[in-house]
Amino acid sequence: MDELRGNRQAWEIASEKYEREYDWVSGLAEGTYPLFPAEVSLLRPLLADGPRVVHLQSGWGLDDIALVRAGASSVVSVDFSTKAAETSHRRAAALGVPCRYVAGALPGAPLRDGCADLVYTGKGGLIWMPDIDAWARDIARLLRPGGHFFIFDGHPAFALWSWDTDEARIRPDRSYFARSYVNDSFPANGAVEFQWTLGQLVTAVVEAGMRIVHLSEHPEPFWKMDNVESAAFDGRLPNTYALLAQA
C-alpha cells in the first residue's frame, strides 16, 4: 500500500531526529523517565511478578526502560523504523537493561506465539494500524494463556480537537468516523493516520479472544507538541484512554 510505504518513510525521517537527539533522550532514560499514573495503577500488580513484556511500536524506547525499572524481567520491542530499533538498542545496551529491539511491520510481529506475559503498546501506536482486527489477533497470538494486554493511547477523539488556547474547538477537517486523515504536525508530517473509534477497538480486542478487564478515559494528553497548552487539555474533554485485557 502506498500509504504504508509513505508512513515508513515518514517515520524513518522522524527517527533520524531522535538519533540526532540521542544524548538528550539518553539523559531522560538515565533519570527516572516515568510511566503515566493511569498506567502505573493498572500495571503495578502485573509488573510485580516480573513478566516478559513485548512492546509493540516502541518508538524511542524510553517506556521499555521504565517497564524494566518497574519490574519487568525483560522487554522485547518491535518498531516500524529500523533506525528507531537500532538507536533504542544502543541506548538499552549502554544502560545495561534487558531490552531487545526488532524492526518489523505490524500486524505480523516477527516473534513466536505465546512469548509474552504482557503485551504493552500505545502513546501514538494505534493510529498506524490499517487493520485493527488483524492487529488485535496478532496481540492475542503473542500472549501466553492468561497473559495481559495493556494499551495507554491517545483517545480517538483527540485528533478532532483544535489546539486553540482560548477555547476548545472541533477541527472542521476531521471526523470521528473517518477511516484516516493526514498528519499535519511533526514528527510524522504527511503520514496517513488511521482513525479507530473506541467501540471498534473494544470489539476488535474481544473478537480476538481477549477479555476486557478495565477501560477508562482520561483528560490528560500523553504528549503536547511544543508543550502547547490547548484549551482542549483543560480537563473537560477525553484525550487518553487505558485498556487492560486478558487472554
CYANA upper distance limits for C-alpha pairs under 8 A (distance plus 0.5 A):
  1 MET  CA      5 ARG  CA      7.01
  2 ASP  CA      6 GLY  CA      6.63
  3 GLU  CA      7 ASN  CA      6.54
  3 GLU  CA    191 ALA  CA      7.90
  3 GLU  CA    192 VAL  CA      6.75
  4 LEU  CA      8 ARG  CA      6.67
  4 LEU  CA    192 VAL  CA      8.40
  5 ARG  CA      9 GLN  CA      6.84
  6 GLY  CA     10 ALA  CA      6.65
  6 GLY  CA    191 ALA  CA      6.84
  6 GLY  CA    192 VAL  CA      8.40
  7 ASN  CA     11 TRP  CA      6.57
  7 ASN  CA    188 ALA  CA      8.27
  7 ASN  CA    191 ALA  CA      5.48
  7 ASN  CA    192 VAL  CA      7.00
  8 ARG  CA     12 GLU  CA      6.63
  8 ARG  CA     80 PHE  CA      7.24
  8 ARG  CA     81 SER  CA      7.33
  9 GLN  CA     13 ILE  CA      6.84
 10 ALA  CA     14 ALA  CA      6.78
 10 ALA  CA    187 PRO  CA      8.36
 10 ALA  CA    188 ALA  CA      5.98
 10 ALA  CA    189 ASN  CA      7.59
 10 ALA  CA    190 GLY  CA      7.78
 10 ALA  CA    191 ALA  CA      6.65
 11 TRP  CA     15 SER  CA      6.49
 11 TRP  CA     80 PHE  CA      8.15
 11 TRP  CA     81 SER  CA      6.82
 11 TRP  CA    187 PRO  CA      8.02
 11 TRP  CA    188 ALA  CA      6.59
 12 GLU  CA     16 GLU  CA      6.78
 12 GLU  CA     81 SER  CA      6.03
 12 GLU  CA     82 THR  CA      7.88
 12 GLU  CA     83 LYS  CA      6.92
 12 GLU  CA     84 ALA  CA      8.08
 13 ILE  CA     17 LYS  CA      7.34
 13 ILE  CA    187 PRO  CA      8.49
 14 ALA  CA     18 TYR  CA      7.32
 14 ALA  CA    186 PHE  CA      8.30
 14 ALA  CA    187 PRO  CA      5.60
 14 ALA  CA    188 ALA  CA      6.88
 15 SER  CA     19 GLU  CA      6.71
 15 SER  CA     59 GLY  CA      8.47
 15 SER  CA     60 TRP  CA      8.25
 15 SER  CA     81 SER  CA      7.58
 15 SER  CA     83 LYS  CA      6.47
 15 SER  CA     84 ALA  CA      5.87
 16 GLU  CA     20 ARG  CA      6.76
 16 GLU  CA     83 LYS  CA      7.38
 16 GLU  CA     84 ALA  CA      8.38
 17 LYS  CA     21 GLU  CA      6.81
 18 TYR  CA     22 TYR  CA      6.53
 18 TYR  CA     25 VAL  CA      8.09
 18 TYR  CA     60 TRP  CA      7.48
 18 TYR  CA     84 ALA  CA      8.19
 19 GLU  CA     83 LYS  CA      8.25
 19 GLU  CA     84 ALA  CA      8.20
 19 GLU  CA     87 THR  CA      6.91
 21 GLU  CA     25 VAL  CA      6.65
 22 TYR  CA     26 SER  CA      6.40
 22 TYR  CA     87 THR  CA      8.29
 23 ASP  CA     27 GLY  CA      6.63
 24 TRP  CA     28 LEU  CA      7.13
 25 VAL  CA     29 ALA  CA      6.85
 26 SER  CA     30 GLU  CA      6.56
 26 SER  CA     91 ARG  CA      7.12
 27 GLY  CA     31 GLY  CA      6.89
 28 LEU  CA     32 THR  CA      7.56
 28 LEU  CA     33 TYR  CA      6.33
 28 LEU  CA     62 LEU  CA      8.42
 29 ALA  CA     33 TYR  CA      6.27
 29 ALA  CA     62 LEU  CA      6.49
 29 ALA  CA     65 ILE  CA      7.47
 30 GLU  CA     95 LEU  CA      7.92
 32 THR  CA     66 ALA  CA      8.16
 33 TYR  CA     62 LEU  CA      7.55
 33 TYR  CA     63 ASP  CA      8.33
 33 TYR  CA     66 ALA  CA      6.84
 34 PRO  CA     63 ASP  CA      8.38
 34 PRO  CA     66 ALA  CA      6.83
 35 LEU  CA     39 GLU  CA      6.69
 35 LEU  CA     40 VAL  CA      6.82
 35 LEU  CA     63 ASP  CA      7.50
 35 LEU  CA     66 ALA  CA      7.11
 35 LEU  CA     67 LEU  CA      8.44
 36 PHE  CA     40 VAL  CA      6.78
 37 PRO  CA     41 SER  CA      6.72
 38 ALA  CA     42 LEU  CA      7.32
 38 ALA  CA    242 ALA  CA      7.55
 39 GLU  CA     43 LEU  CA      6.38
 39 GLU  CA    152 PHE  CA      7.42
 39 GLU  CA    242 ALA  CA      7.78
 40 VAL  CA     44 ARG  CA      5.96
 42 LEU  CA     46 LEU  CA      8.24
 42 LEU  CA    244 LEU  CA      8.19
 43 LEU  CA     47 LEU  CA      6.43
 44 ARG  CA     48 ALA  CA      6.61
 44 ARG  CA     70 ALA  CA      8.01
 45 PRO  CA     49 ASP  CA      7.79
 46 LEU  CA     50 GLY  CA      8.15
 46 LEU  CA     51 PRO  CA      7.67
 47 LEU  CA     51 PRO  CA      6.51
 47 LEU  CA     67 LEU  CA      8.28
 47 LEU  CA     70 ALA  CA      6.94
 47 LEU  CA     71 GLY  CA      5.35
 47 LEU  CA     72 ALA  CA      5.97
 48 ALA  CA     70 ALA  CA      8.28
 48 ALA  CA     71 GLY  CA      6.14
 48 ALA  CA     72 ALA  CA      8.19
 49 ASP  CA     71 GLY  CA      7.81
 49 ASP  CA     72 ALA  CA      8.24
 50 GLY  CA     71 GLY  CA      5.76
 50 GLY  CA     72 ALA  CA      5.07
 50 GLY  CA     73 SER  CA      5.31
 51 PRO  CA     71 GLY  CA      8.08
 51 PRO  CA     72 ALA  CA      5.56
 51 PRO  CA     73 SER  CA      6.13
 51 PRO  CA     74 SER  CA      7.75
 51 PRO  CA    116 ALA  CA      8.22
 51 PRO  CA    117 ASP  CA      5.92
 51 PRO  CA    118 LEU  CA      7.02
 52 ARG  CA     72 ALA  CA      6.73
 52 ARG  CA     73 SER  CA      6.21
 52 ARG  CA     74 SER  CA      5.72
 52 ARG  CA     75 VAL  CA      6.71
 52 ARG  CA    115 CYS  CA      8.17
 52 ARG  CA    116 ALA  CA      5.91
 52 ARG  CA    117 ASP  CA      5.74
 52 ARG  CA    118 LEU  CA      6.92
 53 VAL  CA     72 ALA  CA      7.12
 53 VAL  CA     73 SER  CA      8.24
 53 VAL  CA     74 SER  CA      6.60
 53 VAL  CA     75 VAL  CA      5.18
 53 VAL  CA     76 VAL  CA      6.83
 53 VAL  CA    116 ALA  CA      6.04
 53 VAL  CA    117 ASP  CA      6.57
 53 VAL  CA    118 LEU  CA      5.34
 53 VAL  CA    119 VAL  CA      6.22
 53 VAL  CA    120 TYR  CA      7.49
 54 VAL  CA     75 VAL  CA      6.12
 54 VAL  CA     76 VAL  CA      5.34
 54 VAL  CA     77 SER  CA      6.18
 54 VAL  CA     78 VAL  CA      8.27
 54 VAL  CA    116 ALA  CA      6.36
 54 VAL  CA    118 LEU  CA      6.88
 54 VAL  CA    119 VAL  CA      5.30
 54 VAL  CA    120 TYR  CA      6.69
 55 HIS  CA     64 ASP  CA      7.75
 55 HIS  CA     75 VAL  CA      7.27
 55 HIS  CA     76 VAL  CA      6.66
 55 HIS  CA     77 SER  CA      5.04
 55 HIS  CA     78 VAL  CA      6.86
 55 HIS  CA    119 VAL  CA      6.36
 55 HIS  CA    120 TYR  CA      5.28
 55 HIS  CA    121 THR  CA      6.14
 56 LEU  CA     77 SER  CA      6.29
 56 LEU  CA     78 VAL  CA      5.51
 56 LEU  CA     79 ASP  CA      6.98
 56 LEU  CA    119 VAL  CA      7.85
 56 LEU  CA    120 TYR  CA      6.95
 56 LEU  CA    121 THR  CA      5.75
 56 LEU  CA    125 GLY  CA      8.34
 57 GLN  CA     77 SER  CA      7.59
 57 GLN  CA     78 VAL  CA      6.01
 57 GLN  CA     79 ASP  CA      4.88
 57 GLN  CA     80 PHE  CA      7.17
 57 GLN  CA    121 THR  CA      7.09
 57 GLN  CA    122 GLY  CA      8.16
 57 GLN  CA    125 GLY  CA      6.47
 58 SER  CA     63 ASP  CA      7.95
 58 SER  CA     64 ASP  CA      7.95
 58 SER  CA     77 SER  CA      6.31
 58 SER  CA     78 VAL  CA      6.65
 58 SER  CA     79 ASP  CA      6.01
 58 SER  CA    121 THR  CA      7.91
 59 GLY  CA     79 ASP  CA      6.81
 59 GLY  CA     81 SER  CA      8.44
 59 GLY  CA     84 ALA  CA      6.54
 59 GLY  CA     85 ALA  CA      8.12
 60 TRP  CA     84 ALA  CA      6.38
 60 TRP  CA     85 ALA  CA      8.19
 60 TRP  CA     87 THR  CA      7.93
 60 TRP  CA     88 SER  CA      6.23
 61 GLY  CA     65 ILE  CA      7.44
 61 GLY  CA     88 SER  CA      5.76
 62 LEU  CA     66 ALA  CA      6.89
 63 ASP  CA     67 LEU  CA      6.53
 64 ASP  CA     68 VAL  CA      6.89
 64 ASP  CA     75 VAL  CA      6.76
 64 ASP  CA     77 SER  CA      8.14
 64 ASP  CA     99 CYS  CA      7.34
 65 ILE  CA     69 ARG  CA      6.76
 65 ILE  CA     92 ALA  CA      7.82
 65 ILE  CA     97 VAL  CA      7.36
 65 ILE  CA     99 CYS  CA      7.95
 66 ALA  CA     70 ALA  CA      6.61
 67 LEU  CA     71 GLY  CA      6.91
 67 LEU  CA     72 ALA  CA      6.15
 67 LEU  CA     75 VAL  CA      8.26
 68 VAL  CA     72 ALA  CA      4.94
 68 VAL  CA     73 SER  CA      6.84
 68 VAL  CA     74 SER  CA      6.97
 68 VAL  CA     75 VAL  CA      7.65
 68 VAL  CA     97 VAL  CA      7.73
 68 VAL  CA     98 PRO  CA      7.97
 73 SER  CA     98 PRO  CA      7.88
 74 SER  CA     98 PRO  CA      5.63
 74 SER  CA     99 CYS  CA      6.40
 75 VAL  CA     98 PRO  CA      7.00
 75 VAL  CA     99 CYS  CA      5.23
 75 VAL  CA    100 ARG  CA      6.87
 76 VAL  CA     99 CYS  CA      6.26
 76 VAL  CA    100 ARG  CA      5.29
 76 VAL  CA    101 TYR  CA      6.37
 76 VAL  CA    102 VAL  CA      8.00
 77 SER  CA     99 CYS  CA      7.87
 77 SER  CA    100 ARG  CA      6.66
 77 SER  CA    101 TYR  CA      5.31
 77 SER  CA    102 VAL  CA      6.54
 78 VAL  CA     85 ALA  CA      7.94
 78 VAL  CA    101 TYR  CA      6.49
 78 VAL  CA    102 VAL  CA      5.31
 78 VAL  CA    103 ALA  CA      6.09
 78 VAL  CA    104 GLY  CA      6.63
 78 VAL  CA    109 ALA  CA      7.60
 79 ASP  CA     84 ALA  CA      7.54
 79 ASP  CA     85 ALA  CA      6.72
 79 ASP  CA    101 TYR  CA      8.21
 79 ASP  CA    102 VAL  CA      7.07
 79 ASP  CA    103 ALA  CA      5.62
 79 ASP  CA    104 GLY  CA      6.33
 79 ASP  CA    105 ALA  CA      7.59
 80 PHE  CA    103 ALA  CA      6.31
 80 PHE  CA    104 GLY  CA      5.75
 80 PHE  CA    105 ALA  CA      5.68
 80 PHE  CA    106 LEU  CA      7.98
 81 SER  CA     85 ALA  CA      6.82
 81 SER  CA    103 ALA  CA      6.64
 81 SER  CA    104 GLY  CA      8.01
 82 THR  CA     86 GLU  CA      6.65
 82 THR  CA    103 ALA  CA      5.70
 82 THR  CA    104 GLY  CA      8.38
 83 LYS  CA     87 THR  CA      6.56
 84 ALA  CA     88 SER  CA      6.47
 85 ALA  CA     89 HIS  CA      6.54
 85 ALA  CA    101 TYR  CA      5.84
 85 ALA  CA    102 VAL  CA      6.65
 85 ALA  CA    103 ALA  CA      6.38
 86 GLU  CA     90 ARG  CA      6.79
 86 GLU  CA    101 TYR  CA      7.77
 87 THR  CA     91 ARG  CA      6.86
 88 SER  CA     92 ALA  CA      6.66
 88 SER  CA    101 TYR  CA      7.67
 89 HIS  CA     93 ALA  CA      6.59
 89 HIS  CA     99 CYS  CA      7.71
 89 HIS  CA    100 ARG  CA      6.81
 89 HIS  CA    101 TYR  CA      6.29
 90 ARG  CA     94 ALA  CA      6.72
 91 ARG  CA     95 LEU  CA      6.81
 92 ALA  CA     96 GLY  CA      6.48
 92 ALA  CA     97 VAL  CA      5.93
 92 ALA  CA     98 PRO  CA      7.80
 92 ALA  CA     99 CYS  CA      6.63
 92 ALA  CA    100 ARG  CA      8.47
 93 ALA  CA     97 VAL  CA      6.93
 93 ALA  CA     98 PRO  CA      8.44
 93 ALA  CA     99 CYS  CA      8.37
102 VAL  CA    110 PRO  CA      8.37
104 GLY  CA    109 ALA  CA      6.98
104 GLY  CA    110 PRO  CA      7.25
105 ALA  CA    109 ALA  CA      7.26
106 LEU  CA    129 MET  CA      7.76
106 LEU  CA    135 TRP  CA      7.44
107 PRO  CA    129 MET  CA      8.19
107 PRO  CA    131 ASP  CA      8.47
107 PRO  CA    134 ALA  CA      6.75
107 PRO  CA    135 TRP  CA      5.35
107 PRO  CA    138 ASP  CA      6.52
108 GLY  CA    135 TRP  CA      8.34
108 GLY  CA    138 ASP  CA      6.78
109 ALA  CA    138 ASP  CA      7.70
111 LEU  CA    115 CYS  CA      7.85
111 LEU  CA    142 LEU  CA      7.87
112 ARG  CA    142 LEU  CA      7.27
113 ASP  CA    141 ARG  CA      5.87
113 ASP  CA    142 LEU  CA      5.26
113 ASP  CA    143 LEU  CA      7.57
113 ASP  CA    144 ARG  CA      8.24
114 GLY  CA    141 ARG  CA      6.72
114 GLY  CA    142 LEU  CA      5.11
114 GLY  CA    143 LEU  CA      5.10
114 GLY  CA    144 ARG  CA      4.63
114 GLY  CA    145 PRO  CA      7.94
115 CYS  CA    142 LEU  CA      6.12
115 CYS  CA    143 LEU  CA      6.71
115 CYS  CA    144 ARG  CA      6.88
116 ALA  CA    142 LEU  CA      6.30
116 ALA  CA    143 LEU  CA      5.36
116 ALA  CA    144 ARG  CA      6.44
116 ALA  CA    147 GLY  CA      7.55
117 ASP  CA    143 LEU  CA      6.49
117 ASP  CA    144 ARG  CA      6.45
117 ASP  CA    146 GLY  CA      8.38
117 ASP  CA    147 GLY  CA      5.14
117 ASP  CA    148 HIS  CA      6.81
118 LEU  CA    143 LEU  CA      7.30
118 LEU  CA    147 GLY  CA      6.23
118 LEU  CA    148 HIS  CA      5.29
118 LEU  CA    149 PHE  CA      6.16
118 LEU  CA    150 PHE  CA      7.86
119 VAL  CA    139 ILE  CA      7.49
119 VAL  CA    142 LEU  CA      8.14
119 VAL  CA    143 LEU  CA      7.49
119 VAL  CA    148 HIS  CA      6.92
119 VAL  CA    149 PHE  CA      5.26
119 VAL  CA    150 PHE  CA      6.69
120 TYR  CA    149 PHE  CA      6.64
120 TYR  CA    150 PHE  CA      5.47
120 TYR  CA    151 ILE  CA      6.41
121 THR  CA    125 GLY  CA      7.02
121 THR  CA    150 PHE  CA      7.02
121 THR  CA    151 ILE  CA      5.48
121 THR  CA    152 PHE  CA      7.31
121 THR  CA    153 ASP  CA      8.37
122 GLY  CA    126 LEU  CA      6.92
122 GLY  CA    151 ILE  CA      5.58
122 GLY  CA    152 PHE  CA      5.42
122 GLY  CA    153 ASP  CA      4.93
122 GLY  CA    154 GLY  CA      8.14
123 LYS  CA    152 PHE  CA      6.63
123 LYS  CA    153 ASP  CA      4.87
123 LYS  CA    154 GLY  CA      6.68
123 LYS  CA    222 PHE  CA      6.89
124 GLY  CA    128 TRP  CA      8.41
124 GLY  CA    153 ASP  CA      6.49
124 GLY  CA    154 GLY  CA      6.79
125 GLY  CA    129 MET  CA      8.17
125 GLY  CA    153 ASP  CA      7.63
126 LEU  CA    153 ASP  CA      8.03
126 LEU  CA    194 PHE  CA      8.23
127 ILE  CA    193 GLU  CA      5.52
127 ILE  CA    194 PHE  CA      5.20
127 ILE  CA    195 GLN  CA      6.71
127 ILE  CA    196 TRP  CA      7.97
128 TRP  CA    192 VAL  CA      8.19
128 TRP  CA    193 GLU  CA      6.12
128 TRP  CA    194 PHE  CA      6.49
129 MET  CA    135 TRP  CA      7.58
129 MET  CA    194 PHE  CA      6.97
130 PRO  CA    194 PHE  CA      6.71
131 ASP  CA    135 TRP  CA      6.75
132 ILE  CA    136 ALA  CA      6.67
132 ILE  CA    196 TRP  CA      8.40
132 ILE  CA    201 LEU  CA      7.73
132 ILE  CA    204 ALA  CA      7.07
133 ASP  CA    137 ARG  CA      6.81
133 ASP  CA    204 ALA  CA      5.59
133 ASP  CA    205 VAL  CA      8.19
133 ASP  CA    208 ALA  CA      7.91
134 ALA  CA    138 ASP  CA      6.66
135 TRP  CA    139 ILE  CA      6.93
136 ALA  CA    140 ALA  CA      6.84
136 ALA  CA    204 ALA  CA      6.46
136 ALA  CA    205 VAL  CA      5.96
136 ALA  CA    208 ALA  CA      6.35
137 ARG  CA    141 ARG  CA      6.69
137 ARG  CA    205 VAL  CA      8.20
137 ARG  CA    208 ALA  CA      5.42
137 ARG  CA    209 GLY  CA      8.45
138 ASP  CA    142 LEU  CA      6.92
139 ILE  CA    143 LEU  CA      7.05
139 ILE  CA    149 PHE  CA      8.01
140 ALA  CA    208 ALA  CA      6.89
140 ALA  CA    209 GLY  CA      7.52
140 ALA  CA    210 MET  CA      7.46
140 ALA  CA    247 ALA  CA      7.01
143 LEU  CA    147 GLY  CA      5.89
143 LEU  CA    148 HIS  CA      7.53
143 LEU  CA    149 PHE  CA      8.32
143 LEU  CA    247 ALA  CA      7.22
144 ARG  CA    247 ALA  CA      7.86
145 PRO  CA    247 ALA  CA      6.21
146 GLY  CA    246 GLN  CA      6.52
146 GLY  CA    247 ALA  CA      5.50
147 GLY  CA    246 GLN  CA      6.23
147 GLY  CA    247 ALA  CA      5.94
148 HIS  CA    244 LEU  CA      7.49
148 HIS  CA    245 ALA  CA      6.15
148 HIS  CA    246 GLN  CA      4.88
148 HIS  CA    247 ALA  CA      6.64
149 PHE  CA    244 LEU  CA      6.23
149 PHE  CA    245 ALA  CA      5.60
149 PHE  CA    246 GLN  CA      6.59
149 PHE  CA    247 ALA  CA      8.17
150 PHE  CA    242 ALA  CA      7.94
150 PHE  CA    243 LEU  CA      6.24
150 PHE  CA    244 LEU  CA      5.11
150 PHE  CA    245 ALA  CA      7.02
151 ILE  CA    241 TYR  CA      8.49
151 ILE  CA    242 ALA  CA      6.22
151 ILE  CA    243 LEU  CA      5.81
151 ILE  CA    244 LEU  CA      7.20
152 PHE  CA    240 THR  CA      7.50
152 PHE  CA    241 TYR  CA      6.25
152 PHE  CA    242 ALA  CA      4.98
152 PHE  CA    243 LEU  CA      7.09
153 ASP  CA    222 PHE  CA      7.68
153 ASP  CA    240 THR  CA      6.01
153 ASP  CA    241 TYR  CA      6.30
153 ASP  CA    242 ALA  CA      7.30
154 GLY  CA    158 PHE  CA      6.69
154 GLY  CA    221 PRO  CA      7.22
154 GLY  CA    222 PHE  CA      7.17
154 GLY  CA    239 ASN  CA      6.28
154 GLY  CA    240 THR  CA      4.83
154 GLY  CA    241 TYR  CA      7.00
155 HIS  CA    159 ALA  CA      8.47
155 HIS  CA    198 LEU  CA      8.29
155 HIS  CA    217 GLU  CA      8.03
155 HIS  CA    238 PRO  CA      6.82
155 HIS  CA    239 ASN  CA      5.38
155 HIS  CA    240 THR  CA      4.76
155 HIS  CA    241 TYR  CA      6.03
156 PRO  CA    176 TYR  CA      7.58
156 PRO  CA    195 GLN  CA      7.29
156 PRO  CA    196 TRP  CA      6.78
156 PRO  CA    197 THR  CA      6.08
156 PRO  CA    198 LEU  CA      6.96
156 PRO  CA    239 ASN  CA      8.42
157 ALA  CA    161 TRP  CA      7.63
157 ALA  CA    176 TYR  CA      6.83
157 ALA  CA    197 THR  CA      8.49
157 ALA  CA    238 PRO  CA      7.46
157 ALA  CA    239 ASN  CA      7.45
158 PHE  CA    238 PRO  CA      7.55
158 PHE  CA    239 ASN  CA      5.64
158 PHE  CA    240 THR  CA      8.03
159 ALA  CA    174 ARG  CA      7.81
160 LEU  CA    170 ILE  CA      5.87
160 LEU  CA    171 ARG  CA      5.98
160 LEU  CA    174 ARG  CA      6.17
160 LEU  CA    175 SER  CA      7.24
160 LEU  CA    176 TYR  CA      7.49
161 TRP  CA    168 ALA  CA      7.24
161 TRP  CA    169 ARG  CA      6.28
161 TRP  CA    170 ILE  CA      5.36
161 TRP  CA    171 ARG  CA      6.44
161 TRP  CA    232 ALA  CA      6.86
162 SER  CA    168 ALA  CA      7.00
162 SER  CA    169 ARG  CA      5.85
162 SER  CA    170 ILE  CA      6.29
162 SER  CA    171 ARG  CA      5.97
162 SER  CA    230 SER  CA      8.24
162 SER  CA    232 ALA  CA      7.77
163 TRP  CA    168 ALA  CA      7.86
163 TRP  CA    169 ARG  CA      8.45
163 TRP  CA    228 VAL  CA      8.07
163 TRP  CA    229 GLU  CA      8.29
163 TRP  CA    230 SER  CA      5.27
163 TRP  CA    231 ALA  CA      7.43
163 TRP  CA    232 ALA  CA      7.32
164 ASP  CA    168 ALA  CA      6.85
164 ASP  CA    169 ARG  CA      7.76
164 ASP  CA    230 SER  CA      5.99
164 ASP  CA    231 ALA  CA      6.70
164 ASP  CA    232 ALA  CA      8.25
165 THR  CA    229 GLU  CA      6.94
165 THR  CA    230 SER  CA      5.06
165 THR  CA    231 ALA  CA      5.30
165 THR  CA    232 ALA  CA      8.43
166 ASP  CA    230 SER  CA      8.26
166 ASP  CA    231 ALA  CA      6.54
167 GLU  CA    231 ALA  CA      5.72
167 GLU  CA    232 ALA  CA      7.83
168 ALA  CA    230 SER  CA      7.88
168 ALA  CA    231 ALA  CA      5.43
168 ALA  CA    232 ALA  CA      5.22
169 ARG  CA    232 ALA  CA      8.02
170 ILE  CA    174 ARG  CA      8.35
174 ARG  CA    178 ALA  CA      7.94
174 ARG  CA    181 TYR  CA      7.69
176 TYR  CA    195 GLN  CA      7.59
176 TYR  CA    196 TRP  CA      8.40
176 TYR  CA    197 THR  CA      7.36
177 PHE  CA    195 GLN  CA      7.65
177 PHE  CA    196 TRP  CA      8.03
177 PHE  CA    197 THR  CA      7.49
178 ALA  CA    195 GLN  CA      6.75
179 ARG  CA    194 PHE  CA      6.41
179 ARG  CA    195 GLN  CA      5.85
179 ARG  CA    196 TRP  CA      7.83
180 SER  CA    192 VAL  CA      7.08
180 SER  CA    193 GLU  CA      5.97
180 SER  CA    194 PHE  CA      4.67
180 SER  CA    195 GLN  CA      5.54
181 TYR  CA    192 VAL  CA      6.28
181 TYR  CA    193 GLU  CA      6.01
181 TYR  CA    194 PHE  CA      7.08
181 TYR  CA    195 GLN  CA      7.83
182 VAL  CA    189 ASN  CA      8.37
182 VAL  CA    190 GLY  CA      6.31
182 VAL  CA    191 ALA  CA      6.24
182 VAL  CA    192 VAL  CA      5.10
182 VAL  CA    193 GLU  CA      6.54
183 ASN  CA    188 ALA  CA      6.93
183 ASN  CA    189 ASN  CA      5.76
183 ASN  CA    190 GLY  CA      5.77
183 ASN  CA    191 ALA  CA      5.89
183 ASN  CA    192 VAL  CA      6.56
183 ASN  CA    193 GLU  CA      6.86
184 ASP  CA    188 ALA  CA      8.15
184 ASP  CA    189 ASN  CA      5.44
184 ASP  CA    190 GLY  CA      6.52
185 SER  CA    189 ASN  CA      5.37
185 SER  CA    190 GLY  CA      8.42
196 TRP  CA    200 GLN  CA      6.63
196 TRP  CA    201 LEU  CA      7.16
197 THR  CA    201 LEU  CA      6.88
198 LEU  CA    202 VAL  CA      6.77
199 GLY  CA    203 THR  CA      6.59
200 GLN  CA    204 ALA  CA      6.55
201 LEU  CA    205 VAL  CA      6.82
202 VAL  CA    206 VAL  CA      6.71
202 VAL  CA    212 ILE  CA      8.33
203 THR  CA    207 GLU  CA      6.46
204 ALA  CA    208 ALA  CA      6.62
205 VAL  CA    209 GLY  CA      7.38
205 VAL  CA    210 MET  CA      6.32
205 VAL  CA    211 ARG  CA      8.15
205 VAL  CA    212 ILE  CA      8.28
205 VAL  CA    245 ALA  CA      8.34
206 VAL  CA    210 MET  CA      5.55
206 VAL  CA    211 ARG  CA      6.47
206 VAL  CA    212 ILE  CA      7.56
209 GLY  CA    247 ALA  CA      7.10
210 MET  CA    245 ALA  CA      6.52
210 MET  CA    246 GLN  CA      5.85
210 MET  CA    247 ALA  CA      5.05
211 ARG  CA    245 ALA  CA      5.74
211 ARG  CA    246 GLN  CA      5.66
211 ARG  CA    247 ALA  CA      6.91
212 ILE  CA    243 LEU  CA      8.04
212 ILE  CA    244 LEU  CA      6.71
212 ILE  CA    245 ALA  CA      4.81
212 ILE  CA    246 GLN  CA      7.09
213 VAL  CA    243 LEU  CA      8.16
213 VAL  CA    244 LEU  CA      5.89
213 VAL  CA    245 ALA  CA      5.51
213 VAL  CA    246 GLN  CA      7.31
214 HIS  CA    242 ALA  CA      8.08
214 HIS  CA    243 LEU  CA      6.03
214 HIS  CA    244 LEU  CA      5.52
214 HIS  CA    245 ALA  CA      7.37
215 LEU  CA    241 TYR  CA      7.70
215 LEU  CA    242 ALA  CA      6.17
215 LEU  CA    243 LEU  CA      5.02
215 LEU  CA    244 LEU  CA      7.10
216 SER  CA    241 TYR  CA      6.02
216 SER  CA    242 ALA  CA      5.83
216 SER  CA    243 LEU  CA      7.19
217 GLU  CA    238 PRO  CA      6.63
217 GLU  CA    239 ASN  CA      8.05
217 GLU  CA    240 THR  CA      6.40
217 GLU  CA    241 TYR  CA      4.71
217 GLU  CA    242 ALA  CA      7.00
218 HIS  CA    238 PRO  CA      5.95
218 HIS  CA    239 ASN  CA      6.53
218 HIS  CA    240 THR  CA      5.60
218 HIS  CA    241 TYR  CA      6.16
219 PRO  CA    233 PHE  CA      7.06
219 PRO  CA    234 ASP  CA      8.00
219 PRO  CA    235 GLY  CA      5.41
219 PRO  CA    236 ARG  CA      7.07
219 PRO  CA    237 LEU  CA      6.08
219 PRO  CA    238 PRO  CA      5.10
219 PRO  CA    239 ASN  CA      5.51
219 PRO  CA    240 THR  CA      6.94
220 GLU  CA    233 PHE  CA      6.78
220 GLU  CA    235 GLY  CA      7.44
220 GLU  CA    238 PRO  CA      7.97
220 GLU  CA    239 ASN  CA      6.18
220 GLU  CA    240 THR  CA      6.87
221 PRO  CA    233 PHE  CA      7.42
221 PRO  CA    239 ASN  CA      5.39
221 PRO  CA    240 THR  CA      6.13
222 PHE  CA    239 ASN  CA      8.29
222 PHE  CA    240 THR  CA      7.24
223 TRP  CA    227 ASN  CA      8.37
224 LYS  CA    228 VAL  CA      6.24
224 LYS  CA    229 GLU  CA      7.97
229 GLU  CA    233 PHE  CA      7.30
230 SER  CA    234 ASP  CA      7.94
232 ALA  CA    236 ARG  CA      7.76
232 ALA  CA    237 LEU  CA      6.76
233 PHE  CA    237 LEU  CA      7.47
233 PHE  CA    239 ASN  CA      7.88
